[in-house]
């Protein structure tokens, strides 16, 4: 096992009856990192978390924790505490009693229990709340108690199954920031399950995107967002526009793509060749919008369209723009400066912000592309 890998999943499969929840999944989780298992409901992410914790046994494959094979080892011997969506606090016990329950069951000396309790109360900002009952705390405070109870035993791993979904939006952001800060400070290895893309992108060192029992992509938040390896990942992790076109000229660095009547000049990050059918991934925030009559941008990497709908979100204004027979979603990150765009507009595409998939089947061939080439446009720089 690699030194930096603390949890290793090797070709793990788990079925329930005739349903295969996890299918030949492999994943290396480095020590001291925050790794998120992200995907839609029923994709297998929670099943994998419970396999790591020992609540389920794999049908095949191997799970290693800290260099030790844990297949067949019960949960209480794995030292892998799991925090659920429900807080599962003992309602008749005080906060202090809830947090120290595991230490007392292990017959830990009283002075050590007292010291560890003080430490946990300070870390999770629960000082002066130790004698209260769970019902006397807010939802955010109860979740902090659940985290403290899970970590007081000194484990090096923390497993979390959508623990913030019961909190309101603002509190959820506050608690996730606190959790990430504490994870870094303690150096624990955290594995976090969620279907919330914002949580995954904002908290994680690594994100494993699941679908139908398999991992579709593993990478940093930036990699899975800006460099998705499939249309599913691009569409699930954030909002994306998809344009299908054909490469009509290419060099090692640049490509020309024909899409409907538009000609786009892009970076050749995926070694596309002339003749390849491709899909372009355009994030709403990676497009710019301008009034057509005011724009001094030339026809290169621009599309004329008409705004059909808009929605003010505070920090951004989102537009739906009809371009030919499709609709593009465009986000303006400075609505206070630009105001509201209406009517005919021009969409500007930045070649450095567009991701390209190769070998996508198109519904029909694109005509009249034989005269388009990089050489025909040498006077305009990329």
C-alpha positions in Angstrom: 0.0 0.0 0.0 1.2 3.5 -0.8 2.4 5.4 2.2 0.0 8.4 1.5 -3.0 6.1 1.1 -5.0 5.6 4.3 -8.2 4.0 3.0 -8.0 1.7 0.0 -11.0 0.2 -1.7 -10.0 -2.5 -4.3 -12.6 -3.9 -6.8 -15.4 -3.9 -4.2 -18.9 -5.2 -5.2 -22.0 -5.2 -3.1 -25.5 -6.5 -4.1 -28.8 -6.6 -2.4 -30.9 -9.4 -3.9 -30.7 -8.8 -7.6 -29.7 -5.2 -7.3 -26.0 -4.4 -7.6 -25.5 -1.3 -5.5 -21.7 -1.2 -5.9 -20.0 -2.6 -8.9 -16.2 -3.2 -9.0 -15.4 0.1 -7.2 -11.8 1.0 -6.5 -10.7 4.2 -4.6 -7.6 5.4 -2.8 -8.2 8.0 0.0 -5.0 9.8 1.1 -4.3 10.2 4.8 -5.5 13.5 6.3 -7.7 14.5 3.4 -11.4 15.3 3.0 -12.9 13.1 0.3 -16.5 13.4 -0.8 -18.6 10.7 -2.4 -21.0 12.7 -4.6 -23.9 11.5 -6.7 -27.7 11.3 -7.1 -29.9 9.2 -4.8 -29.4 5.5 -5.2 -26.1 5.7 -6.9 -24.2 3.7 -4.3 -22.3 6.3 -2.3 -23.9 5.6 1.0 -23.5 1.8 0.5 -19.7 2.4 0.0 -19.5 4.5 3.2 -21.3 1.7 5.2 -18.9 -0.9 3.7 -15.9 1.2 5.0 -17.6 1.5 8.4 -18.3 -2.3 8.5 -22.1 -2.1 8.6 -22.1 -4.0 5.3 -19.8 -6.7 4.1 -18.5 -6.7 0.5 -19.5 -9.6 -1.8 -16.1 -9.3 -3.4 -13.1 -7.0 -3.2 -11.0 -5.7 -0.4 -11.0 -2.7 1.9 -7.8 -1.6 3.7 -7.6 0.9 6.5 -4.2 2.1 7.7 -2.5 -0.8 5.9 -4.8 -3.4 7.5 -7.3 -5.5 5.6 -10.7 -5.0 7.4 -12.9 -7.4 5.6 -14.8 -9.4 8.2 -13.9 -7.0 11.1 -17.0 -5.7 12.9 -17.7 -2.0 13.0 -16.8 -1.6 16.7 -13.3 -2.9 16.0 -12.6 -0.7 12.9 -12.5 2.7 14.7 -14.5 4.3 11.9 -17.2 6.5 13.6 -20.0 7.4 11.3 -22.1 10.5 11.7 -25.6 10.2 10.2 -28.1 12.7 8.9 -30.1 12.1 12.2 -28.2 13.3 15.2 -29.0 10.2 17.2 -28.3 11.9 20.6 -29.6 10.4 23.8 -32.5 12.7 24.7 -32.3 12.0 28.4 -28.5 12.6 28.7 -26.8 15.9 29.0 -24.5 17.1 26.2 -21.5 16.1 28.3 -22.9 12.7 28.9 -23.7 12.2 25.2 -20.2 13.2 24.1 -18.3 11.1 26.7 -20.6 8.0 26.4 -18.0 6.0 24.4 -15.2 6.8 26.8 -17.3 5.7 29.8 -18.2 2.5 28.0 -14.5 1.8 27.5 -13.9 2.5 31.3 -11.6 5.4 30.5 -10.2 7.0 33.7 -12.3 9.9 34.9 -9.5 12.6 34.6 -8.9 11.6 31.0 -12.6 11.8 30.3 -12.7 15.3 31.8 -9.8 16.5 29.8 -11.1 15.1 26.5 -14.5 16.5 27.1 -13.1 20.0 27.7 -11.1 19.7 24.5 -14.1 18.7 22.4 -16.3 21.4 23.9 -13.7 24.0 23.0 -13.1 22.6 19.5 -16.8 22.6 18.6 -17.7 25.9 20.4 -19.9 24.2 23.0 -18.5 25.6 26.2 -21.0 26.3 28.9 -23.5 23.9 27.2 -22.3 20.7 28.6 -25.1 20.3 31.2 -28.0 21.1 28.7 -30.2 18.5 27.2 -30.2 18.0 23.3 -33.7 19.5 23.0 -32.3 22.7 24.5 -29.9 23.2 21.6 -30.3 24.4 18.1 -30.0 22.0 15.2 -26.5 23.3 14.4 -25.4 22.8 18.0 -26.8 19.3 18.1 -24.8 18.4 15.0 -21.7 19.7 16.6 -22.4 17.4 19.6 -22.7 14.5 17.1 -19.3 15.4 15.6 -17.7 15.8 19.1 -19.0 12.4 20.2 -17.6 10.7 17.1 -14.1 12.2 17.5 -13.6 12.1 21.3 -12.4 8.5 21.1 -9.3 9.7 19.1 -10.1 8.0 15.8 -8.1 9.0 12.8 -11.2 8.5 10.5 -14.5 10.3 10.4 -17.3 9.0 8.1 -20.2 11.4 7.4 -23.5 10.5 5.7 -25.2 13.7 4.6 -24.9 15.2 8.1 -25.9 18.7 7.3 -29.1 18.1 5.3 -31.4 18.9 8.2 -30.0 22.4 8.6 -31.2 25.5 6.9 -29.1 26.9 4.0 -27.2 29.6 6.0 -26.4 27.4 8.9 -25.4 24.5 6.6 -22.7 26.8 5.1 -21.5 27.8 8.6 -21.3 24.3 9.9 -19.6 22.9 6.8 -16.9 25.6 7.1 -16.4 24.8 10.7 -16.2 21.0 10.0 -13.6 21.5 7.3 -11.5 23.7 9.5 -11.6 21.2 12.3 -10.8 18.3 10.0 -7.7 20.2 8.8 -6.6 21.1 12.3 -7.0 17.5 13.7 -5.5 15.9 10.5 -8.2 13.3 10.4 -9.2 11.4 7.2 -12.8 12.3 6.4 -15.1 10.6 4.0 -18.3 12.6 3.3 -21.4 11.5 1.4 -23.6 14.1 -0.2 -25.7 14.8 -3.3 -25.1 18.6 -2.8 -22.6 19.8 -5.4 -21.9 23.0 -3.5 -20.9 21.0 -0.4 -18.7 18.7 -2.4 -16.9 21.5 -4.3 -16.4 23.8 -1.3 -15.2 21.2 1.3 -13.2 18.6 -0.5 -9.7 17.7 -1.4 -11.0 14.9 -3.6 -14.4 14.3 -5.1 -15.5 10.9 -6.3 -18.6 11.2 -8.6 -20.9 8.2 -8.5 -23.6 7.0 -10.9 -25.3 3.6 -11.0 -22.9 1.9 -8.5 -19.7 3.0 -10.2 -17.3 5.9 -9.8 -17.4 8.0 -12.9 -14.6 10.4 -12.1 -12.1 11.0 -9.2 -10.4 14.4 -9.0 -10.0 17.7 -7.2 -13.1 19.9 -7.1 -11.6 22.0 -9.9 -10.9 19.0 -12.0 -14.4 17.5 -11.8 -15.9 20.9 -12.4 -13.8 22.3 -15.2 -12.4 19.1 -16.6 -15.2 16.5 -16.4 -14.5 13.2 -18.1 -18.1 12.5 -19.2 -21.3 14.3 -20.0 -22.9 12.8 -16.9 -20.2 14.4 -14.6 -20.4 17.7 -16.5 -24.2 17.8 -16.1 -24.4 16.6 -12.5 -21.6 18.7 -11.0 -23.0 22.2 -11.6 -24.9 23.6 -14.6 -23.6 23.1 -18.1 -24.5 23.9 -21.7 -23.7 21.3 -24.3 -23.0 22.1 -28.0 -22.3 19.3 -30.5 -20.0 20.1 -33.4 -17.3 18.8 -35.7 -13.6 19.6 -35.8 -12.9 21.1 -39.3 -9.2 21.9 -38.7 -6.7 21.2 -35.9 -3.1 21.7 -34.8 -1.4 20.4 -31.6 -2.6 23.6 -29.8 -5.8 24.8 -31.4 -8.9 23.5 -33.2 -11.7 24.9 -35.3 -15.1 23.6 -34.5 -18.2 24.1 -36.7 -21.5 24.3 -34.8 -24.6 25.1 -36.9 -23.6 28.3 -38.7 -21.0 29.3 -36.0 -17.3 28.8 -36.2 -15.4 28.4 -32.9 -11.7 28.6 -32.3 -10.7 26.6 -29.2 -7.7 25.2 -27.3 -6.9 21.7 -28.3 -6.6 20.2 -24.8 -7.8 16.7 -25.7 -5.8 16.0 -28.9 -8.8 16.4 -31.2 -8.2 15.8 -34.9 -9.9 17.1 -38.0 -13.0 15.2 -38.6 -13.7 14.4 -34.9 -17.2 14.8 -33.7 -17.1 16.6 -30.3 -19.3 18.0 -27.6 -18.4 21.4 -26.0 -19.1 22.0 -22.3 -19.9 25.6 -21.5 -20.4 26.6 -17.9 -22.9 29.6 -17.5 -20.3 31.7 -15.7 -17.7 31.0 -18.4 -19.8 32.8 -21.0 -20.0 36.6 -21.4 -23.0 38.6 -22.7 -23.2 42.0 -24.4 -25.7 44.0 -26.3 -25.3 43.3 -29.9 -25.3 46.9 -31.1 -22.7 47.9 -28.5 -20.3 45.0 -28.9 -17.0 45.6 -30.6 -16.2 41.9 -30.5 -15.9 40.5 -34.0 -17.6 37.3 -35.2 -14.8 35.1 -33.8 -16.1 32.9 -30.9 -19.3 34.8 -30.7 -23.0 33.8 -31.1 -26.0 36.0 -31.7 -29.0 35.2 -29.7 -32.1 36.6 -28.0 -32.9 36.6 -24.3 -36.1 34.7 -23.5 -35.9 34.7 -19.7 -33.9 36.1 -16.8 -33.7 35.5 -13.1 -32.0 37.7 -10.5 -30.1 35.7 -7.9 -28.4 38.5 -6.0 -24.7 37.8 -6.8 -25.5 36.8 -10.4 -28.2 37.4 -13.0 -29.0 34.3 -14.9 -30.2 34.5 -18.5 -31.7 32.0 -20.9 -30.6 32.9 -24.4 -32.1 31.5 -27.6 -29.3 30.7 -30.0 -30.5 29.1 -33.2 -32.5 26.1 -32.2 -31.0 25.7 -28.7 -31.1 27.7 -25.5 -27.9 28.7 -23.6 -27.8 29.5 -19.9 -25.5 32.5 -19.2 -24.6 34.0 -15.8 -23.6 37.6 -15.5 -21.5 37.9 -12.3 -21.8 41.7 -12.1 -25.5 42.6 -12.5 -25.1 45.8 -10.4 -22.8 47.2 -13.1 -24.4 45.8 -16.2 -28.0 46.1 -15.3 -30.6 43.9 -17.1 -29.9 42.7 -20.6 -32.9 42.3 -22.8 -33.6 41.4 -26.4 -30.9 40.7 -29.0 -27.5 40.1 -27.5 -24.1 38.6 -28.3 -22.7 35.6 -26.4 -18.9 35.7 -26.2 -17.0 32.4 -25.7 -13.6 32.3 -24.0 -11.6 29.4 -25.6 -9.7 28.8 -22.4 -12.9 28.1 -20.5 -14.5 25.6 -22.8 -14.1 21.9 -22.3 -14.2 19.5 -25.3 -15.3 15.8 -25.4 -14.2 13.8 -28.4 -16.1 11.1 -30.3 -19.7 12.2 -29.6 -22.2 10.9 -32.1 -24.0 13.8 -33.8 -27.6 13.6 -35.1 -26.5 14.6 -38.6 -23.4 15.7 -40.4 -22.5 19.3 -40.6 -22.5 20.7 -44.2 -20.2 23.2 -45.9 -17.2 22.9 -43.5 -14.6 22.0 -46.1 -13.3 25.6 -46.5 -12.9 26.3 -42.8 -9.4 26.0 -41.5 -6.9 27.6 -39.1 -4.9 28.9 -42.1 -7.9 30.9 -43.4 -7.8 32.9 -40.2 -4.2 33.4 -39.5 -4.6 37.2 -39.2 -6.6 36.8 -36.0 -4.8 35.6 -32.9 -6.1 33.1 -30.4 
